[in-house]
């Protein structure tokens, strides 16, 4: 038998080693929590990080992973971003300590707060977009709505901002949160207070409340606008639809008996009416609300630790989506298929915060040694569009007028003017609230109607201030079909005020209009330059690449001086 050259032999060994490692990663991956000798004796498979990066501080929050990158908050007040390959992308200093909560929107904007109560937005390139004083620091993560709006929780208060930082409404409660706000199935938020009150707030600040007998351990938004409460004793209760204001365990509106979990749920997540809950003994239960039964149970890494005499640490995070069911805590991670197969579990040593797993199958963990570790756990086919986060689950319907909200619509020009002034006052004071769907329908109608030029311009300007991403196509339609330059310029400026263009539809429209559309009006071209700069600053790459091309085109010598000057200002702001 011929063994071959040393190079060939080494190549065979490397190929076999690579194959073995891939199999190990897919089936069972672990970082030892015991000594190397104990790990080998107990059959625990060890894994080297895919990459590691020194952070210069301790991670204080769950990393936010999205679109092939991870953002982490450090105890010294820095926010750092890394690519999936481990390349440092940017480092932002908050110039003070930050709260341990980081959120990213679909277009990659990062939201967090200083402990002094300053809310900060940073774009996907690490450039600060805006700051707002929210009075006190975040008590949990900012929740991003379907159109980019932000639900901002502080102690006893929730504020709602547009993506560009306009305050829409504020709600203050008598007690602190016991379960922090999460996005519900209607695009609003769901949470509970320590006084056993449960609330759902819709996108416009309309509040519906329930009083329950016991403190819930978890709340889930299930189908038909119902809320499922899970209690510490393992029992469950359906609180009803938004029209059923008060429900309690003593009520008989839902006589069907729900299954009880065998111990206290630490965290729960759902896909429709299918529930996954991780219990305090480390087991994971999969429950069908429709069938009123527990479908399967499995052991997470937490259970493995308990069985070995170790005590799990900290809070637990559970994710239930098309990828599977993930259980995460500071000690490690576990993945189950919806059918109950445990695909892998991983034990982490010396982690400083709960890890996070991205759509690319990479697990990110910040260590107490000030190092960010990345482990390639799952082999996944990259998504076609890896530049943005998940597409919103629904729409608020604010992108076009709705007949339902036309009640009491002003008929005369002076009435329209008065309504516009009323809306402007509400925008300036952050008191839009429940009037938003009515006022948005009014503004959309006026902006595209036959009213006076002044009122149309005012309506378009206010649409930009209210700032819903869903309004951008409407404004682009006005820009494309109108002949009046002032109206076209106003529509473009409103898009710049909104700032959010994750699909690039506004940038493409601007690019086409100046290259092939033959626009020559100074006001319109200046507006395009300003809006292009605003969108690029907000969303960063890749829109900034096309935006730079637009702005460079507008600095050409044949362009009017005002246009060249504005384009140059915007180009400088992107450097």
C-alpha positions as CSV (number, residue, x, y, z in Angstrom):
1,X,0.0,0.0,0.0
2,X,1.4,3.4,-1.0
3,X,0.8,6.1,1.6
4,X,2.0,8.9,-0.6
5,X,4.0,12.1,0.0
6,X,4.0,14.0,3.3
7,X,2.0,16.8,1.6
8,X,-0.6,14.4,0.4
9,X,-0.8,12.7,3.8
10,X,-1.2,16.0,5.5
11,X,-3.9,17.0,3.1
12,X,-5.8,13.8,3.8
13,X,-5.6,14.5,7.5
14,X,-6.7,18.1,7.1
15,X,-9.7,17.0,5.0
16,X,-10.7,14.3,7.5
17,X,-10.3,16.8,10.4
18,X,-12.4,19.4,8.6
19,X,-15.1,16.9,7.8
20,X,-15.2,15.6,11.4
21,X,-15.4,19.2,12.8
22,X,-18.4,20.0,10.6
23,X,-20.2,16.9,11.7
24,X,-19.5,17.8,15.3
25,X,-20.7,21.4,15.0
26,X,-23.9,20.3,13.4
27,X,-24.8,17.5,15.9
28,X,-23.3,18.6,19.3
29,X,-21.1,21.6,20.1
30,X,-19.8,22.5,23.5
31,X,-17.3,24.8,25.2
32,X,-16.2,23.0,28.4
33,X,-17.5,24.2,31.7
34,X,-15.3,21.7,33.5
35,X,-11.6,20.9,33.2
36,X,-10.3,19.3,29.9
37,X,-9.9,16.0,31.7
38,X,-13.4,16.0,33.0
39,X,-14.7,17.1,29.6
40,X,-13.1,14.1,27.9
41,X,-14.3,11.7,30.6
42,X,-17.9,12.9,30.2
43,X,-17.8,13.0,26.4
44,X,-18.2,16.7,26.1
45,X,-17.0,17.9,22.7
46,X,-14.9,21.1,22.8
47,X,-14.9,23.7,20.0
48,X,-12.6,26.5,19.1
49,X,-14.1,29.9,18.3
50,X,-14.6,30.7,14.6
51,X,-12.9,34.0,15.5
52,X,-12.3,36.2,18.5
53,X,-11.9,40.0,19.0
54,X,-10.6,42.0,22.0
55,X,-13.3,44.5,23.0
56,X,-11.5,46.7,25.5
57,X,-14.3,46.3,28.0
58,X,-16.9,43.9,29.4
59,X,-20.1,43.1,27.4
60,X,-23.1,44.2,29.4
61,X,-25.9,43.2,27.0
62,X,-27.1,40.5,24.7
63,X,-25.4,41.2,21.4
64,X,-27.8,42.3,18.6
65,X,-27.1,40.2,15.6
66,X,-28.5,41.2,12.2
67,X,-27.6,41.1,8.5
68,X,-24.2,39.5,9.0
69,X,-23.0,41.7,11.8
70,X,-23.2,42.0,15.6
71,X,-23.4,45.0,17.8
72,X,-22.3,44.9,21.5
73,X,-22.5,47.3,24.4
74,X,-19.6,47.6,26.7
75,X,-19.4,48.7,30.4
76,X,-17.2,51.7,29.5
77,X,-19.9,53.3,27.3
78,X,-18.7,52.1,23.9
79,X,-20.9,50.4,21.3
80,X,-18.9,48.2,18.9
81,X,-19.9,46.5,15.6
82,X,-18.2,43.4,14.0
83,X,-18.9,41.6,10.7
84,X,-19.7,37.9,10.7
85,X,-16.1,37.3,9.7
86,X,-14.8,39.1,12.8
87,X,-13.8,42.4,11.1
88,X,-14.2,45.5,13.3
89,X,-16.8,47.7,11.6
90,X,-17.1,50.7,13.9
91,X,-16.7,51.9,17.5
92,X,-19.0,54.6,18.9
93,X,-18.3,56.2,22.3
94,X,-21.4,57.4,24.2
95,X,-19.2,59.6,26.3
96,X,-20.7,58.1,29.4
97,X,-22.0,54.8,30.7
98,X,-24.9,53.1,28.8
99,X,-27.8,51.0,29.9
100,X,-27.5,47.2,29.1
101,X,-30.0,47.3,26.2
102,X,-29.2,47.6,22.5
103,X,-31.7,47.4,19.6
104,X,-31.2,47.6,15.9
105,X,-33.9,48.5,13.3
106,X,-34.3,46.8,10.0
107,X,-32.0,49.2,8.2
108,X,-29.3,48.7,10.8
109,X,-29.8,51.8,13.0
110,X,-28.7,51.1,16.6
111,X,-30.7,52.5,19.5
112,X,-29.5,52.6,23.1
113,X,-29.4,55.1,26.1
114,X,-26.9,56.5,28.5
115,X,-27.6,56.0,32.2
116,X,-28.4,59.7,32.4
117,X,-31.5,59.2,30.2
118,X,-30.2,60.2,26.8
119,X,-31.6,58.1,24.0
120,X,-29.1,57.8,21.1
121,X,-29.5,56.6,17.5
122,X,-26.4,55.5,15.5
123,X,-26.5,54.4,11.9
124,X,-25.1,51.2,10.5
125,X,-21.8,52.9,9.8
126,X,-21.4,54.1,13.4
127,X,-22.4,57.7,12.8
128,X,-24.6,59.4,15.4
129,X,-28.0,60.4,13.9
130,X,-29.8,62.0,16.9
131,X,-30.1,62.3,20.6
132,X,-33.3,62.7,22.7
133,X,-33.6,63.3,26.5
134,X,-36.1,60.6,27.7
135,X,-35.8,61.6,31.4
136,X,-34.4,58.3,32.7
137,X,-32.4,55.4,31.2
138,X,-33.9,52.5,29.4
139,X,-35.2,49.6,31.6
140,X,-35.4,47.2,28.6
141,X,-34.7,47.2,24.9
142,X,-36.3,49.6,22.5
143,X,-39.0,47.9,20.5
144,X,-39.1,48.7,16.8
145,X,-42.6,48.8,15.1
146,X,-43.5,47.8,11.6
147,X,-42.9,51.2,10.1
148,X,-39.7,52.0,12.0
149,X,-41.4,53.7,15.0
150,X,-39.8,53.2,18.3
151,X,-41.5,52.1,21.6
152,X,-39.1,53.3,24.3
153,X,-39.5,51.9,27.9
154,X,-38.2,53.8,30.9
155,X,-39.3,53.3,34.5
156,X,-43.2,53.5,34.5
157,X,-43.2,55.3,31.1
158,X,-43.3,54.4,27.5
159,X,-42.5,56.9,24.8
160,X,-43.1,56.5,21.1
161,X,-40.8,58.1,18.5
162,X,-40.5,58.0,14.8
163,X,-37.3,56.6,13.4
164,X,-36.0,60.1,12.9
165,X,-36.7,61.1,16.5
166,X,-40.1,62.9,16.5
167,X,-42.0,62.2,19.6
168,X,-45.5,60.8,18.8
169,X,-46.9,60.0,22.3
170,X,-46.1,59.2,25.9
171,X,-47.8,56.9,28.4
172,X,-47.1,56.9,32.1
173,X,-48.2,54.2,34.6
174,X,-48.6,53.8,38.3
175,X,-46.2,50.9,38.7
176,X,-43.0,49.5,37.2
177,X,-42.8,46.8,34.6
178,X,-42.8,43.1,35.7
179,X,-42.7,41.9,32.1
180,X,-41.0,44.3,29.7
181,X,-42.6,45.4,26.4
182,X,-42.5,43.2,23.4
183,X,-44.0,43.6,19.9
184,X,-47.4,41.9,19.6
185,X,-49.2,40.4,16.6
186,X,-50.9,43.8,15.8
187,X,-47.7,45.8,15.7
188,X,-48.2,47.3,19.1
189,X,-46.6,46.3,22.4
190,X,-47.6,44.0,25.2
191,X,-46.4,44.1,28.9
192,X,-47.3,43.8,32.5
193,X,-46.8,45.8,35.7
194,X,-45.8,44.7,39.2
195,X,-49.4,45.4,40.4
196,X,-50.7,42.5,38.2
197,X,-52.1,44.8,35.4
198,X,-51.5,43.6,31.8
199,X,-51.5,46.2,29.0
200,X,-51.6,46.2,25.2
201,X,-50.8,49.5,23.5
202,X,-51.5,49.9,19.8
203,X,-49.1,51.9,17.5
204,X,-51.1,55.1,18.2
205,X,-51.0,54.9,22.0
206,X,-54.5,53.5,22.5
207,X,-54.3,51.5,25.7
208,X,-56.2,48.3,26.7
209,X,-55.8,46.8,30.1
210,X,-56.6,43.7,32.1
211,X,-56.4,43.0,35.8
212,X,-55.3,39.5,36.7
213,X,-55.2,37.6,40.0
214,X,-51.6,36.5,39.9
215,X,-48.3,37.8,38.6
216,X,-47.6,36.4,35.2
217,X,-44.2,34.8,34.4
218,X,-44.6,35.4,30.7
219,X,-47.0,37.0,28.2
220,X,-47.6,36.0,24.6
221,X,-49.6,37.5,21.8
222,X,-51.5,34.7,20.1
223,X,-54.0,34.5,17.3
224,X,-57.3,36.4,17.3
225,X,-55.9,39.3,19.4
226,X,-55.7,37.2,22.5
227,X,-53.1,37.2,25.2
228,X,-51.8,34.1,26.8
229,X,-50.5,34.5,30.4
230,X,-48.2,31.9,31.8
231,X,-47.9,31.8,35.6
232,X,-45.3,30.7,38.1
233,X,-47.3,27.6,39.1
234,X,-47.3,26.4,35.4
235,X,-50.9,27.3,34.7
236,X,-52.0,29.3,31.7
237,X,-54.8,31.7,31.0
238,X,-56.2,33.4,27.9
239,X,-57.0,37.0,28.6
240,X,-59.2,37.5,25.6
241,X,-59.4,39.9,22.7
242,X,-58.9,43.7,22.7
243,X,-62.7,44.1,23.1
244,X,-62.8,42.0,26.3
245,X,-61.4,44.6,28.7
246,X,-61.4,42.6,31.9
247,X,-60.7,38.8,32.2
248,X,-59.4,36.9,35.1
249,X,-58.8,33.3,36.2
250,X,-62.3,33.3,37.9
251,X,-64.0,34.3,34.6
252,X,-65.9,31.7,32.5
253,X,-65.5,33.3,29.0
254,X,-63.0,30.7,28.1
255,X,-64.1,27.5,29.8
256,X,-61.7,25.2,27.9
257,X,-59.0,23.9,30.2
258,X,-55.5,24.8,29.1
259,X,-52.6,22.4,29.9
260,X,-50.4,23.2,32.9
261,X,-46.7,23.1,32.7
262,X,-44.9,20.9,35.3
263,X,-42.8,23.8,36.8
264,X,-42.3,27.5,36.5
265,X,-41.6,29.0,33.0
266,X,-38.5,31.2,32.8
267,X,-39.2,32.4,29.3
268,X,-41.7,31.6,26.5
269,X,-42.1,32.3,22.8
270,X,-44.7,31.4,20.2
271,X,-45.4,30.8,16.5
272,X,-49.1,31.5,16.2
273,X,-50.9,29.2,18.8
274,X,-47.9,27.0,19.2
275,X,-45.9,27.8,22.4
276,X,-42.4,26.9,23.4
277,X,-41.5,27.5,27.1
278,X,-38.3,26.8,29.0
279,X,-38.8,25.8,32.6
280,X,-36.8,26.4,35.7
281,X,-35.6,22.8,35.7
282,X,-34.1,23.3,32.2
283,X,-36.8,21.4,30.2
284,X,-38.3,22.9,27.1
285,X,-42.1,22.3,26.6
286,X,-43.9,22.6,23.3
287,X,-47.6,23.3,23.7
288,X,-50.4,23.5,21.3
289,X,-53.1,25.9,22.4
290,X,-55.5,24.7,19.7
291,X,-55.1,21.0,20.8
292,X,-54.9,22.0,24.5
293,X,-52.0,19.7,25.2
294,X,-48.2,19.5,25.6
295,X,-46.8,18.0,22.3
296,X,-43.3,17.3,23.4
297,X,-40.6,18.1,26.0
298,X,-36.8,18.1,25.7
299,X,-33.7,18.9,27.8
300,X,-31.8,22.1,27.2
301,X,-28.2,22.8,28.2
302,X,-29.7,24.3,31.4
303,X,-31.0,20.8,32.3
304,X,-27.6,19.3,31.5
305,X,-26.0,21.7,33.9
306,X,-28.5,20.9,36.6
307,X,-28.0,17.2,36.1
308,X,-24.2,17.7,36.6
309,X,-24.7,19.6,39.9
310,X,-24.1,23.1,38.5
311,X,-26.4,26.1,39.0
312,X,-27.5,28.0,35.9
313,X,-27.0,31.8,36.0
314,X,-29.0,34.8,35.0
315,X,-32.0,35.3,32.7
316,X,-33.1,33.1,29.9
317,X,-33.9,34.1,26.3
318,X,-36.0,31.9,24.0
319,X,-36.4,32.4,20.2
320,X,-39.1,30.6,18.2
321,X,-39.0,31.2,14.4
322,X,-38.5,29.5,11.1
323,X,-35.0,28.4,12.1
324,X,-36.2,26.4,15.1
325,X,-36.4,26.9,18.9
326,X,-33.4,28.4,20.6
327,X,-32.8,28.6,24.4
328,X,-30.0,31.0,25.4
329,X,-28.6,32.0,28.7
330,X,-25.2,33.1,30.0
331,X,-24.2,29.4,30.4
332,X,-24.8,28.4,26.8
333,X,-27.4,27.7,24.1
334,X,-29.6,24.9,22.8
335,X,-31.5,24.4,19.5
336,X,-34.6,22.2,18.9
337,X,-36.5,21.5,15.8
338,X,-40.3,22.2,16.0
339,X,-40.7,18.4,16.0
340,X,-38.7,18.2,19.3
341,X,-35.4,17.0,18.1
342,X,-32.5,18.5,20.0
343,X,-30.2,19.5,17.1
344,X,-27.3,20.8,19.3
345,X,-26.4,22.3,22.6
346,X,-23.4,24.4,23.7
347,X,-21.9,25.2,27.1
348,X,-20.1,28.5,27.5
349,X,-17.4,29.3,30.0
350,X,-16.9,32.7,31.5
351,X,-19.5,34.5,29.4
352,X,-20.4,38.0,30.6
353,X,-23.9,38.2,29.0
354,X,-26.5,36.1,27.2
355,X,-25.2,35.0,23.7
356,X,-27.0,35.7,20.4
357,X,-27.3,33.6,17.3
358,X,-27.5,35.1,13.8
359,X,-29.3,34.0,10.7
360,X,-25.9,32.8,9.4
361,X,-25.6,30.2,12.1
362,X,-22.9,32.1,14.1
363,X,-23.2,32.3,17.9
364,X,-21.7,35.5,19.4
365,X,-20.7,35.5,23.1
366,X,-19.0,38.3,25.1
367,X,-16.6,36.9,27.7
368,X,-15.6,38.3,31.1
369,X,-12.1,38.4,29.6
370,X,-13.3,41.4,27.4
371,X,-13.2,39.2,24.3
372,X,-16.0,38.7,21.8
373,X,-16.2,35.0,20.6
374,X,-17.9,33.8,17.5
375,X,-18.8,30.1,17.0
376,X,-19.9,28.6,13.8
377,X,-22.7,26.4,15.0
378,X,-24.9,25.9,11.9
379,X,-24.2,25.8,8.2
380,X,-26.8,28.1,6.6
381,X,-27.3,29.3,3.1
382,X,-26.8,33.0,3.0
383,X,-29.9,35.1,2.4
384,X,-30.0,37.0,-0.9
385,X,-30.3,40.3,0.9
386,X,-28.0,40.3,3.9
387,X,-27.9,44.0,4.2
388,X,-31.1,44.5,6.1
389,X,-33.0,42.9,9.0
390,X,-36.2,40.9,8.8
391,X,-39.1,42.3,6.8
392,X,-41.9,43.6,9.1
393,X,-44.7,41.1,9.8
394,X,-47.4,43.6,8.8
395,X,-48.4,47.1,7.9
396,X,-50.2,49.9,9.8
397,X,-51.9,51.0,6.7
398,X,-50.7,54.6,7.0
399,X,-49.4,54.7,3.4
400,X,-52.7,55.7,1.8
401,X,-56.0,57.4,2.9
402,X,-58.5,55.1,4.7
403,X,-62.2,55.8,4.4
404,X,-62.7,54.8,8.1
405,X,-60.8,57.8,9.2
406,X,-62.5,60.4,7.0
407,X,-65.2,61.2,9.6
408,X,-65.5,64.9,10.2
409,X,-63.3,65.7,7.3
410,X,-62.9,69.5,6.8
411,X,-64.7,70.8,3.7
412,X,-63.7,74.5,3.5
413,X,-60.3,76.0,2.9
414,X,-60.2,77.8,6.3
415,X,-61.2,74.6,8.1
416,X,-58.4,72.8,6.3
417,X,-55.9,75.5,7.4
418,X,-57.1,75.3,11.0
419,X,-56.7,71.5,11.0
420,X,-53.2,71.7,9.6
421,X,-52.3,74.2,12.4
422,X,-53.8,71.9,15.0
423,X,-51.7,69.0,13.7
424,X,-48.5,71.1,13.6
425,X,-49.0,72.0,17.3
426,X,-49.5,68.4,18.2
427,X,-46.3,67.4,16.2
428,X,-44.3,70.1,18.0
429,X,-45.4,69.0,21.4
430,X,-45.2,65.2,20.9
431,X,-49.0,64.7,21.3
432,X,-50.1,63.1,18.1
433,X,-51.2,59.8,19.7
434,X,-54.5,58.3,18.9
435,X,-55.3,61.0,16.2
436,X,-52.5,59.7,14.0
437,X,-54.5,57.5,11.7
438,X,-57.1,60.2,11.2
439,X,-54.6,63.0,10.7
440,X,-52.5,60.8,8.4
441,X,-55.5,60.1,6.2
442,X,-56.2,63.9,6.2
443,X,-52.7,64.9,5.3
444,X,-52.4,62.2,2.6
445,X,-55.6,63.4,1.0
446,X,-54.7,67.1,1.2
447,X,-51.2,66.5,-0.1
448,X,-52.5,65.0,-3.4
449,X,-55.7,67.0,-3.7
450,X,-56.8,70.3,-5.4
451,X,-56.5,72.5,-2.3
452,X,-54.4,75.7,-2.2
453,X,-50.6,75.4,-2.8
454,X,-49.9,76.6,0.8
455,X,-52.0,73.9,2.4
456,X,-50.7,71.2,0.2
457,X,-47.1,72.2,1.1
458,X,-48.0,72.2,4.8
459,X,-49.6,68.8,4.5
460,X,-46.6,67.3,2.8
461,X,-44.2,68.8,5.4
462,X,-46.3,67.3,8.2
463,X,-46.2,63.9,6.6
464,X,-42.4,64.1,6.8
465,X,-42.5,65.1,10.5
466,X,-44.9,62.2,11.5
467,X,-42.3,60.1,9.7
468,X,-43.8,56.7,8.8
469,X,-41.8,54.5,6.4
470,X,-45.1,53.5,4.9
471,X,-45.7,57.0,3.6
472,X,-42.6,57.1,1.3
473,X,-44.2,55.5,-1.8
474,X,-47.1,58.0,-1.6
475,X,-44.6,60.9,-1.5
476,X,-42.7,59.4,-4.4
477,X,-45.9,59.2,-6.4
478,X,-46.5,62.9,-5.8
479,X,-42.9,63.7,-6.8
480,X,-43.3,61.6,-10.1
481,X,-46.6,62.9,-11.3
482,X,-46.7,66.5,-10.2
483,X,-45.6,69.4,-12.4
484,X,-45.4,72.1,-9.7
485,X,-41.7,72.3,-8.6
486,X,-42.6,73.5,-5.1
487,X,-44.8,70.4,-4.5
488,X,-42.1,68.1,-6.0
489,X,-39.4,69.6,-3.8
490,X,-41.7,69.4,-0.7
491,X,-42.3,65.7,-1.3
492,X,-38.6,65.0,-1.6
493,X,-37.8,67.0,1.5
494,X,-40.5,65.0,3.4
495,X,-38.8,61.8,2.4
496,X,-35.5,63.2,3.7
497,X,-37.2,64.0,7.0
498,X,-38.5,60.5,7.3
499,X,-35.0,59.2,6.6
500,X,-35.9,55.5,6.4
501,X,-35.5,53.9,2.9
502,X,-34.3,50.4,3.6
503,X,-35.4,49.1,0.2
504,X,-33.7,52.0,-1.7
505,X,-36.9,53.0,-3.6
506,X,-36.4,56.7,-3.0
507,X,-32.7,56.6,-3.9
508,X,-33.4,54.8,-7.1
509,X,-36.2,57.3,-8.0
510,X,-33.9,60.2,-7.4
511,X,-31.1,58.6,-9.5
512,X,-33.4,58.0,-12.4
513,X,-35.0,61.5,-12.2
514,X,-31.7,63.4,-12.4
515,X,-30.0,61.2,-15.0
516,X,-32.8,60.4,-17.3
517,X,-35.7,62.5,-16.1
518,X,-34.2,65.8,-17.2
519,X,-35.0,67.8,-14.0
520,X,-33.6,71.3,-14.2
521,X,-35.5,73.2,-11.5
522,X,-33.1,74.5,-8.8
523,X,-35.5,73.9,-5.9
524,X,-36.2,70.3,-6.8
525,X,-32.5,69.5,-7.3
526,X,-31.5,71.1,-4.0
527,X,-34.2,69.0,-2.3
528,X,-32.9,65.9,-4.0
529,X,-29.4,66.6,-2.7
530,X,-30.6,67.3,0.8
531,X,-32.9,64.2,0.9
532,X,-30.2,62.0,-0.6
533,X,-27.7,63.1,2.1
534,X,-30.3,62.5,4.9
535,X,-31.1,59.0,3.6
536,X,-27.5,58.0,3.3
537,X,-26.7,59.3,6.8
538,X,-29.6,57.4,8.2
539,X,-29.1,54.1,6.4
540,X,-25.4,54.1,5.6
541,X,-24.1,51.6,3.1
542,X,-25.2,50.3,0.6
543,X,-27.5,53.3,-0.1
544,X,-24.6,55.7,0.5
545,X,-22.8,54.3,-2.5
546,X,-25.7,55.2,-4.9
547,X,-26.2,58.4,-2.9
548,X,-22.6,59.5,-3.4
549,X,-23.1,58.9,-7.2
550,X,-26.2,61.2,-7.1
551,X,-24.4,63.9,-5.1
552,X,-21.3,63.7,-7.3
553,X,-23.5,64.1,-10.4
554,X,-25.1,67.2,-8.8
555,X,-21.7,68.8,-8.1
556,X,-20.9,68.9,-11.9
557,X,-20.0,72.3,-13.4
558,X,-23.2,72.5,-15.5
559,X,-25.4,72.4,-12.4
560,X,-26.7,75.6,-10.8
561,X,-24.6,77.1,-8.0
562,X,-27.1,76.4,-5.2
563,X,-27.4,72.8,-6.3
564,X,-23.6,72.3,-6.4
565,X,-23.2,73.9,-3.0
566,X,-25.9,71.7,-1.3
567,X,-24.5,68.6,-2.9
568,X,-21.0,69.4,-1.7
569,X,-22.3,70.0,1.8
570,X,-24.0,66.6,1.8
571,X,-21.0,64.8,0.4
572,X,-18.8,66.3,3.1
573,X,-21.3,65.1,5.7
574,X,-20.9,61.5,4.5
575,X,-17.1,61.4,4.8
